[in-house]
Amino acid sequence: MLKKIVRDTGLYLLSSLIPMVLLVAINPFLAKNLSPFDYGIIGYLSSFAAIETPLIQFFITRFYLSNYYKIDLEERMRLKTLVVQSLILFSLFMSIIVGGGICFYHYLFNTESNIPLFPLLLFSIGAIWISGLFSFQLAEYRIERKTREYCKYCISSGIFRVITILICVVLLHQGAWGYEFATFVSSFVFFLITFFRLKKYIFKRIDLILLRKLLSFCWPLAIAGCLEFFTNGYSRVLLERVGDTNEYGIYCVGDQFARYINIFTMALYSTFNPDLYESVAKFNKSKLIRVCVILLAAETLVVLFYIILAPFVIDILTAGRYIESAKYSQILSVAQIFVVGFYLVNDITVAAGYSKSVLTTKVIASLLSVLVISSLVRIGSYYGAAYGHIVTFMLFIVTNILCLLFQIKKDRKK
């Protein structure tokens, strides 16, 4: 049994790491073909992902995972049908709303920006919409312990995305446009594959009673997820308005490399994610503590190594073009430890059934984060934004813990 767990954990981790390693490996080629302005465009569009993803995908898959161990097989099939339908239809509707909102901001409140929004925004939002179904399929493979299916699906999609990006950016020299288009095309191909695999669930009558339960569970998470914009994208939106396009692109490169660390840890995190939900559902405290310690220890070790090696690594992986970004990347990498800490506390809260406590946490912490980041950007510009990431996630962790303890105490009094 232990041998199987170790083997499966290794395969899950490896299948998530291979696409990441491939993306890192092609960085020198991308760096030679992407200007600081291109990186600025990509960074600016990705800064809105913290709002786009929770509103479009609406944490629908999270609803499925949180109920998986609590219902029988027949109810699970009903739930799966609704989840698949919602990830296609409801997410499409939300994509239109979100796209309109970003256009409203960009053309009415950020009129001095020189970043072109169309058609890049369509590619960016479209990729998030159609990747929801793919992400659900991967989550289902993980929770059902279908290791081989997960590995094939995850690795093949990662390889295809890398090839598409190389064609559009390196061979065709299409810059930021090519990068965003390649991401959309690769997502679309695997959306079609997943669509046909799950088509028997799609063309059924929508269960309106179950839909109301799904929306009731997910809307606090979606709104709370949007508030993560203030930890993930707000600083980049503020920095874009500073006006130094070249330095903005360099900062985005540094931020990108810092996030590679998080990709590694999230690969490990996704492997243990079902165990976290199971341990909370079954009140297994020792297993829950063990999962948290493993994830935080792994993240801390990786960050320490990265801080030491960052200048050397970035010099190689950007072909010497963006070595200046190391100074920002080292600071931003420290924030990734607190990112994982917050994800752990957040998922424990959700698994325990306190989804509205997540919203309370995000509202309070986001208000504090706006004040902190705005002040630090005004005082320290790019360095201020980098240190602001660390402070922001510390605020989110502390607030989430306090809200969770308050809710638990409140329930015990009933």
Secondary structure, DSSP 4 states (H G I P E B T S, - for coil): -HHHHHHHHHHHHHHHHHHHHHHHHTHHHHHHH--HHHHHHHHHHHHTHHHHHHHHHTTHHHHHHHHGGGS-HHHHHHHHHHHHHHHHHHHHHHHHHHHHHHHHHHHHH-TT-----TTHHHHHHHHHHHHHHHHHHHHHHHHTT-HHHHHHHHHHHHHHHHHHHIIIIIIS--HHHHHHHHHHHHHHHHHHHHHHHSHHHHSS---HHHHHHHHHHHHHHHHHHHTTHHHHTHHHHHHHTT--HHHHHHHHHHHHHHHHHHHHHHHHHHHHHHHHHHHHHTT-HHHHHHHHHHHHHHHHHHHHHHHHHHHHHHHHHTTTS-GGGHHHHHHHHHHHHHHHHHHHHHHHHHHTT-HHHHHHHHHHHHHHHHHHHHHHHHHHHHHHHHHHHHHHHHHHHHHHHHHHHHHHHHHHH-
